[in-house]
Amino acid sequence: MMADYIKILDTTLRDGEEAPGFGLTTPQKVEMAHQLARLGVDAIEAGFPAVSSDNFEAVQRIAREVQGPVITGLARAVAADIDQCWEAIQDAERPRIHTFLPTADMHLEGLPREQAKARAVAMVARARSYTSDVEFSPMDATRSDWQYVAEVFESVIDVGATTVNIPDTLGFAQPEEMAAMVSYLREHVANIDRATISVHCHNDLGVAVANSLAAISTGARQVECCINGIGERAGNAALEEVVMALTVRRDHHHVEHGVQLEQLVPTSSLLQQFTGILVQPNKAVVGVNAFGNDTGLGMPQDVLKGALRARLEQLGLLLSQDELNHAFTGFKRLSDYKSEVTDADLVQIANNGRRAADGVFDAIGHVYR
C-alpha cells in the first residue's frame, strides 16, 4: 500500500456505540457494518467481545457476514480478553485483534512501568499467535511520558504489532502537540517502519478532526473515527469531516483514501435512523444546511448526489442511476434560485427525473418540443 494512503478505521460500533443514547441492537449493528463496507472504510472496529454476550454475538455476526474491510475487536491486555476476541472474529475474511493498556502513570495504579510494558508485550504476542494483524493502543497516550510510549511501541512491534495507535483518550491534545507526538515517535521508535501509526482522537475540546489531520501531516497513516462524530462525552473525530477535508483539500494534505463519497450521507442517515438522534442542521458535510446553494467550498458532486438519493429513498422514491442523474440536474438548477428545497420539491424533481430518463421531459420538467 502506498505510503500516502490513509486507512480509515471506523469505530462507530465500538467507541461510538458505548456512549449513552447511542446503543444499537445486534441486527442494527450488522446492517450498519454492511453499510460501512459499502462506504469503503478500511477497517471496522465491531465491538468489545469480552464486555457482554450481546457484544460478542454482534462482533461474531459481523465477522462472519461482512466482507471487505478488516474486522477488529477490542480487548484489554489480559489473556481472557484476547482469547475471547479471537473467538469472536476468527471467521472474518480479514481479522484483527486490537488490544490496549494504559501508559499514563495516573492509570497504572502503582503497576511499575516495566511490568506494564512486559504485559503489553506478552498480550500482543498472544494476539499475534492467533492472527498476523494486531493493533496496540497505549491508553491516554497523549498525557503519558512520550519516551515511555516510544519504548512500549518498540517492544510491541518487536513481537508482531502491525499497527500502533495514539489515543487522545480525553481529548486533551492540541493539533500542534499531536503532530509533534507523531514526529517524536517516528524519530524514537527504531522499528516504526514495520507498523502503521494510527491516531484515535476525542472531541472534548472540539479539535478531534484537527488533531487527526495534524497527525496525518507528520506521518500517521490510520485515523480512527466515527460516523457523525458520535462517542463518549463530546464524541470522536467525525469520519465524514476527516474524509472530506482530505478530499476537498487534497492540494494541502497530499494523501488518498478509499471512502466512497456518495455513501457518506446514506451512512449518516442510517445511523440517525437507528439511534433516533439527529445531527444538527449546520453539521459539517452531512447536516441538511451543508447542501444549500451557498456552500462555497465546492462540495464534491458525489456527496451531494448521495445526499439526494438518501433523502429520496426516505420519501419512498427509488430511482435508477439514470433517473437520479437527471433528478440531480434538476435539484442543482432549483437550488440556484431557491434557498430551501422542500420535500414536495423533491417529489417533483424525482418525477421529472423519471420522465427525463424516458425522454419526455428535460431535467427540470420542460416538455421537449
Buried (B, 14 or more C-beta within 10 A) or exposed (E): EEEEEBBBBBBBBBBBBBBEEBEBEBEBBBBBBBBBBBBBBBBBBBBBBBBEEEBBBBBBBBBBBBEBBBBBBBBBBBEEBBBBBBBBBBEBEBBBBBBBBBBBBEBBEEEEBEEBBEBBBBBBBBBBEBBEBBBBBBBBBBBBEBEBBBBBBBBBBBBBBBBBBBBBBBBBBBBEBBBBBBBBBBEBBEEBEBBBBBBBBBBBBEBBBBBBBBBBBBBBBBBBBBBBBBBBEBBBBBBBBBBBBBBBEEEEBEBEBBBBBBBBBBBBBBBBEBBEEBBEEEBBBBBBEBBBBEEEEEBBEBBBBBBBBBBBEEEEBEBEEEBBBBBBBBBBBBBEEEEEBEEEBBBBBBBBBBBBBEEEBBBBBEEEE
